[in-house]
Amino acid sequence: MTATANPPAATSAADPAVATILARIAETPNPRVTRAAVAFSGGLDSSLGAKMLTEVYGAEEIVPITVDIGQGDEELQMAFNQAQLLGLTPILIDAKEEFATAWLTLAIQANSDYLGYPVSTCMTRQLIAKLVALKAVELGCDAIVEGSSGKGNDQYRMYNAFSIFAPALTVLQPVRDFDLTRGDEQLLCDYWGIPLHEKLAGGDDKTLWCRSLASGAITLETELPDDVWQWLTPPQQADDTPVTVTLDFEGGVPIGLNYERLPLDRLIGKLNLIAGAAGIGYIDIWEDGIMDLKSRELYEAPAAHVILKAHKDLEGMCLTKDERQFKEGVDQKWAYMVYHGEWFHPLKGGLDAFITHTQTRVNGTITLELYKGNIRITDRASADSLYHPEIRTLQSKSFDQRLCGPAAVIRSLPYKILAQHGLGAEHTRGSVAVGAEPMLQLPLQMEIAVQD
């Protein structure tokens, strides 16, 4: 059953633009809710969503839930300050360890990359949605509100997680459901006296792994000032002296930075500062969203750039050719599913199992030189390395090379058959026409002399 609960304030008190928005809201049938949880970050969307719970949906009780996934003390304090201004006290859930050990570990092992984006916000949205849904069910809520728009990706990611962990709860997405633009949201915030603290139009989203800047609001003409970056020093302003970092890996996960053993979250935090100061981590890409709509997206991810480069190189050293080639496809599918909000899909669990299995031998130490936005690997070492120079290098006399002669003859037999059918002529330019008679007539049975 749907009905408009607690209609918005009289439009006569609003300017024409606000009156139009309020009329649209009033004309839209809305579910009646009693106790509603809100995924609360303190930004424009979640602040407006919390306010609309009472102004539009008639909620008797609001349960704001803030999830710490490593965004930092400053952003958490901003969220609590914003909640206080709204008369709310958020429940804080500390998910830093879960994000690092269960989510980022897999992202590193899977060489996470979706069209140049080291998947980050798409992971945290699903983790936050899971934790908010579980807490909402625990506290007896009948609804959850979150601030996704109808043009972005998070509406799908959040809804998927809500649906699997709180299938009986009503999901409210007012920005989408009332067709609000960013400008509409700002006008409503002004109208209802909600303070705004966005430094960027469109906001930003910061995690341990990556920071997204003004997602969905960047145009081809957008130029960001140098002071907008939190980790990244623009390469032209970075120090003229190269910086060397060493990463130790166990099971495909970095466990040490510059020979200091660290938990993954602290290692990433320190490396963000080191690599960012060297101009590492700038990402400016075309992104194809879940709705197949293109957007220009800007990110900064210094530690991710360094760790993923080192990890993939170490895999090249420790995994077989067939493992590496097959895993490329698995990694691509893994990133695609995570980006598209399918972290909790059974297939994703199967991909996890394969990826994790391959990482038992991905152990070693990679040394990298960071300089003005560039990363160069300078040293590699691993007890699990499949590279054996005493066998492979041209300087060594490890086996009698003449043994390979017969193998090469056998390997070439299919090509001799192709030649008999004239297919070699298709690749000849200037001398033999396509479809000409075979240049060679070779017997299919050949004697191969094997040297004693």
C-alpha positions in Angstrom: 0.0 0.0 0.0 1.4 3.4 -0.9 0.4 6.9 0.2 2.0 10.3 0.5 2.9 10.6 4.2 3.5 14.0 5.7 3.4 16.1 2.5 6.2 18.6 2.0 5.9 22.2 3.3 3.5 24.4 1.5 4.8 25.5 -1.9 3.7 29.1 -1.3 6.7 29.5 1.0 9.1 28.4 -1.7 10.5 30.1 -4.8 9.1 28.9 -8.2 12.0 26.4 -8.7 11.5 24.8 -5.3 7.7 24.9 -5.7 8.1 22.8 -8.9 10.2 20.2 -7.1 7.9 20.0 -4.1 4.9 19.6 -6.4 6.6 16.7 -8.2 7.4 15.0 -4.8 3.8 15.5 -3.6 2.4 13.9 -6.8 4.5 10.8 -6.4 3.0 7.9 -4.4 5.4 7.1 -1.6 5.5 4.2 0.8 4.6 4.8 4.5 7.5 3.9 6.8 7.9 3.8 10.6 11.6 3.2 11.5 14.0 3.7 8.6 17.8 3.2 8.4 19.9 5.5 6.3 23.3 4.8 4.9 24.8 8.1 6.2 28.0 9.6 5.0 27.3 13.2 5.8 27.3 14.2 2.1 24.6 15.9 0.2 22.7 12.8 -0.8 22.6 11.0 2.5 21.8 14.3 4.4 18.9 15.1 2.1 17.7 11.5 2.3 17.6 11.6 6.1 15.7 14.8 6.1 13.2 13.5 3.5 12.4 10.5 5.8 10.5 12.8 8.1 9.4 15.5 5.6 8.2 13.1 2.8 8.0 9.5 4.0 6.6 10.2 7.5 9.2 8.1 9.4 8.8 8.2 13.2 12.4 7.1 13.8 15.6 7.6 11.8 18.5 5.2 12.3 21.6 6.7 10.6 24.4 4.2 10.1 27.9 5.3 9.2 30.4 2.7 8.0 34.2 3.3 8.4 35.9 1.7 5.4 39.1 3.8 5.8 37.9 7.2 4.6 39.9 8.8 7.4 39.1 10.6 10.6 38.5 14.0 8.9 35.6 12.6 6.8 34.2 10.6 9.7 34.2 13.7 11.9 32.5 15.6 9.1 29.7 12.9 9.0 29.1 13.1 12.7 29.1 16.9 12.7 26.6 16.9 9.8 24.4 14.4 11.7 24.4 16.6 14.8 23.2 19.5 12.7 20.3 17.3 11.6 19.6 16.2 15.1 20.9 12.7 14.6 23.4 10.4 16.2 24.9 7.8 13.8 25.7 4.2 14.6 29.3 3.7 13.6 30.4 0.4 12.2 34.1 -0.1 11.8 34.7 -2.1 8.6 38.3 -1.2 7.9 39.7 -4.6 8.8 37.0 -6.5 6.8 37.5 -4.2 3.8 41.2 -4.7 3.9 41.4 -8.4 4.6 38.4 -9.8 2.8 37.8 -7.3 0.0 41.1 -5.6 -0.9 43.0 -8.8 -0.5 40.9 -10.3 -3.3 41.2 -7.1 -5.4 45.0 -7.3 -5.3 45.1 -11.0 -6.0 42.7 -10.4 -9.0 44.8 -7.5 -10.4 41.6 -5.4 -10.1 41.1 -3.4 -13.2 37.8 -2.3 -14.9 38.7 -0.3 -18.0 41.6 1.3 -16.1 39.8 1.7 -12.8 41.2 -0.3 -9.8 37.7 -1.1 -8.5 37.1 0.6 -5.2 33.9 2.5 -4.6 32.0 -0.3 -6.3 33.3 -2.6 -3.6 32.7 -0.3 -0.6 29.1 0.5 -1.8 28.3 -3.2 -1.6 30.1 -3.7 1.8 28.3 -0.7 3.2 25.0 -1.8 1.9 25.5 -5.3 3.4 26.4 -3.9 6.9 23.5 -1.3 6.8 21.0 -4.0 5.8 22.1 -6.4 8.5 22.0 -3.6 11.2 18.6 -2.4 9.9 17.1 -5.9 10.2 18.7 -6.3 13.7 17.1 -3.1 14.8 13.7 -3.8 13.5 13.6 -1.2 10.7 11.0 -1.5 8.0 12.9 0.6 5.4 16.3 1.7 4.2 17.1 5.0 2.4 20.2 5.7 0.4 21.2 8.5 -2.0 21.9 7.0 -5.4 20.8 8.7 -8.6 19.0 7.1 -11.5 22.0 7.8 -13.8 24.7 6.1 -11.8 25.9 2.7 -10.8 25.4 2.7 -7.0 21.6 2.2 -7.2 22.2 -1.3 -8.6 25.1 -2.1 -6.3 23.2 -1.0 -3.1 19.9 -2.5 -4.2 21.5 -5.9 -4.9 23.0 -6.1 -1.4 19.8 -4.8 0.3 17.9 -7.5 -1.6 20.0 -10.4 -0.4 20.6 -9.2 3.2 17.2 -7.5 3.9 14.8 -8.7 1.3 11.7 -7.8 3.3 12.6 -4.1 3.8 11.4 -1.3 1.6 14.3 0.5 -0.2 13.9 4.3 -0.7 16.0 6.1 -3.2 14.6 9.6 -3.3 17.1 11.2 -5.7 16.1 8.6 -8.3 12.5 8.2 -7.4 11.7 11.9 -7.5 13.9 12.5 -10.5 16.1 15.0 -8.7 19.1 16.7 -10.4 22.1 17.8 -8.4 20.7 21.4 -8.5 17.3 20.2 -7.3 19.0 18.6 -4.3 20.9 21.7 -3.5 17.7 23.8 -3.6 15.9 21.4 -1.3 18.8 21.5 1.1 18.6 25.3 1.2 14.8 25.1 1.6 15.0 22.7 4.5 18.0 24.4 6.1 20.5 21.5 5.5 24.1 22.8 5.5 26.3 21.7 2.6 30.1 21.1 2.9 31.0 19.8 -0.6 34.4 21.0 -1.8 33.7 19.6 -5.2 30.4 19.8 -7.2 29.4 16.1 -7.2 31.4 15.3 -4.1 34.2 12.8 -3.7 34.4 9.3 -2.4 37.6 8.2 -0.5 38.6 4.7 0.5 41.9 3.1 1.5 42.3 2.0 -2.1 41.2 4.8 -4.3 39.6 8.3 -4.2 36.9 9.2 -6.8 36.5 12.8 -7.6 33.1 14.3 -8.6 31.9 11.1 -10.1 29.3 11.7 -12.9 29.9 15.4 -12.8 33.1 15.6 -14.8 32.8 16.9 -18.3 35.4 17.1 -21.1 36.0 20.7 -20.2 36.4 20.1 -16.4 39.9 21.0 -15.1 40.6 20.4 -11.4 42.9 22.7 -9.4 46.1 21.1 -8.1 45.0 21.5 -4.5 42.0 19.1 -5.0 44.2 16.1 -4.6 44.6 14.5 -1.2 47.5 12.1 -1.9 48.7 13.0 -5.4 51.3 15.6 -6.1 51.1 16.5 -9.8 54.1 14.9 -11.6 55.5 18.2 -12.7 55.6 19.3 -9.0 57.0 16.1 -7.7 60.5 15.8 -6.3 63.4 15.6 -8.8 64.9 12.6 -6.8 63.6 9.1 -7.5 62.1 7.2 -4.6 62.7 3.5 -4.1 60.1 1.2 -2.4 60.3 -2.5 -1.7 57.2 -4.6 -1.3 57.2 -8.1 0.2 54.3 -10.4 -0.9 52.9 -13.6 0.7 50.1 -15.4 -1.0 49.7 -12.6 -3.5 49.2 -9.9 -0.9 51.7 -7.3 0.2 52.7 -7.9 3.8 55.8 -5.6 4.1 56.8 -2.1 2.9 60.5 -1.2 2.8 61.3 -4.3 4.9 58.7 -3.3 7.6 56.0 -5.8 8.2 52.6 -4.0 8.2 48.9 -4.8 8.2 47.4 -4.3 4.8 45.5 -1.2 5.7 48.5 0.6 7.2 50.7 -0.5 4.4 48.3 1.0 1.8 48.0 4.1 3.8 51.7 4.7 4.0 52.3 3.8 0.4 49.5 6.3 -0.7 51.6 9.1 0.8 55.0 7.9 -0.6 53.8 7.1 -4.1 51.4 10.1 -4.2 54.3 12.4 -3.4 56.2 11.0 -6.4 53.3 11.9 -8.7 51.9 8.3 -8.9 48.2 7.5 -9.1 46.5 9.9 -11.5 43.6 8.3 -13.4 41.5 10.1 -16.1 39.5 7.6 -18.1 36.4 6.8 -20.1 34.2 4.6 -18.0 31.3 2.5 -19.3 28.8 2.3 -16.5 26.3 -0.4 -15.6 23.7 1.3 -17.9 26.2 1.3 -20.8 26.4 5.1 -20.5 29.9 6.6 -20.9 31.3 9.1 -18.4 34.6 10.7 -17.8 35.9 9.7 -14.4 38.9 11.0 -12.4 40.5 9.1 -9.6 43.7 9.1 -7.5 45.1 5.7 -6.5 48.9 5.9 -5.7 49.2 2.7 -3.6 46.9 0.7 -6.0 49.1 1.6 -9.0 52.3 0.5 -7.3 50.9 -2.7 -5.7 49.0 -3.9 -8.7 52.1 -3.4 -11.0 54.3 -5.3 -8.5 51.8 -8.0 -8.0 51.2 -8.7 -11.7 55.0 -8.8 -12.3 55.4 -11.3 -9.4 52.7 -13.5 -10.9 54.6 -13.5 -14.2 57.6 -14.8 -12.3 55.8 -17.5 -10.3 52.8 -18.8 -12.3 52.9 -21.0 -15.4 52.1 -19.7 -18.8 48.7 -21.5 -18.8 47.8 -20.2 -15.4 48.7 -16.6 -16.4 46.7 -16.7 -19.6 43.6 -18.3 -18.1 43.7 -16.0 -15.1 43.7 -12.9 -17.3 40.2 -13.8 -18.3 39.1 -14.7 -14.8 40.5 -11.4 -13.5 38.6 -9.5 -16.2 35.4 -11.2 -15.3 36.0 -10.7 -11.6 36.4 -6.9 -12.1 33.4 -6.8 -14.3 31.2 -8.5 -11.8 32.4 -6.4 -8.9 31.9 -3.2 -10.8 28.4 -4.3 -11.8 27.3 -4.9 -8.2 27.7 -8.7 -8.2 30.0 -9.2 -5.2 27.5 -11.7 -3.6 26.8 -13.6 -6.8 27.6 -17.3 -6.7 29.8 -17.1 -9.8 31.9 -14.4 -8.1 32.5 -16.8 -5.3 33.7 -19.4 -7.8 36.1 -16.9 -9.4 37.4 -16.1 -5.9 38.2 -19.7 -5.3 40.3 -20.0 -8.5 42.1 -16.7 -7.9 42.9 -17.6 -4.3 44.2 -21.1 -5.3 46.7 -19.5 -7.8 48.1 -17.2 -5.2 49.8 -19.8 -2.9 53.0 -19.5 -5.0 52.9 -15.8 -5.5 55.5 -14.9 -2.9 58.5 -12.7 -3.1 59.9 -9.2 -3.0 59.6 -6.5 -5.7 61.6 -3.3 -5.7 60.3 -0.3 -7.6 61.6 3.1 -8.5 59.0 5.9 -8.4 59.7 9.1 -10.3 57.4 11.9 -11.5 54.4 9.7 -12.2 56.5 6.7 -13.5 57.0 3.3 -12.0 60.0 1.1 -12.9 60.7 -2.3 -11.4 64.4 -2.5 -10.5 64.6 -5.9 -8.7 62.7 -9.1 -8.3 63.3 -12.0 -5.9 61.2 -15.1 -5.1 61.8 -18.6 -3.8 58.9 -19.7 -5.9 60.2 -18.2 -9.1 59.9 -20.4 -12.2 62.6 -18.4 -14.0 65.8 -20.5 -14.1 68.6 -18.6 -15.9 70.9 -21.6 -15.7 68.5 -23.3 -18.1 67.0 -20.5 -20.2 69.8 -17.9 -20.8 71.9 -18.1 -24.0 75.1 -18.0 -22.0 74.4 -21.3 -20.3 75.0 -24.8 -21.7 72.2 -26.5 -19.8 71.0 -28.9 -22.5 72.0 -30.0 -26.0 70.1 -27.6 -28.2 70.3 -30.1 -31.1 67.5 -32.0 -29.3 65.1 -29.3 -30.2 65.7 -29.8 -34.0 63.3 -32.8 -34.4 60.7 -31.1 -32.2 60.8 -28.0 -34.4 60.3 -30.2 -37.5 57.3 -31.9 -36.0 55.9 -28.6 -34.9 56.2 -27.3 -38.4 54.3 -30.2 -40.1 50.9 -28.4 -40.1 52.5 -25.5 -42.0 54.0 -27.9 -44.6 50.5 -29.3 -45.1 49.1 -25.8 -45.5 51.8 -25.1 -48.1 50.6 -28.2 -50.1 47.2 -26.6 -50.2 48.6 -23.3 -51.5 47.7 -21.4 -48.3 51.1 -19.9 -48.1 50.4 -18.0 -51.3 47.7 -16.0 -49.5 50.5 -14.3 -47.5 52.8 -13.7 -50.4 53.0 -10.2 -51.9 54.1 -9.3 -55.4 55.2 -12.7 -56.7 52.5 -15.3 -56.4 48.8 -14.6 -56.9 46.2 -15.7 -54.4 44.9 -19.1 -55.3 48.0 -20.1 -57.4 49.3 -23.6 -57.5 51.2 -24.8 -54.5 54.9 -23.7 -54.6 56.0 -27.0 -53.1 55.0 -30.6 -53.3 56.1 -32.3 -50.2 55.5 -35.9 -49.1 53.4 -36.2 -46.0 55.6 -38.9 -44.7 59.1 -37.7 -43.8 61.9 -39.4 -42.1 63.4 -37.4 -39.2 67.0 -38.1 -38.3 67.4 -38.2 -34.6 70.9 -37.6 -33.4 72.4 -40.1 -31.0 
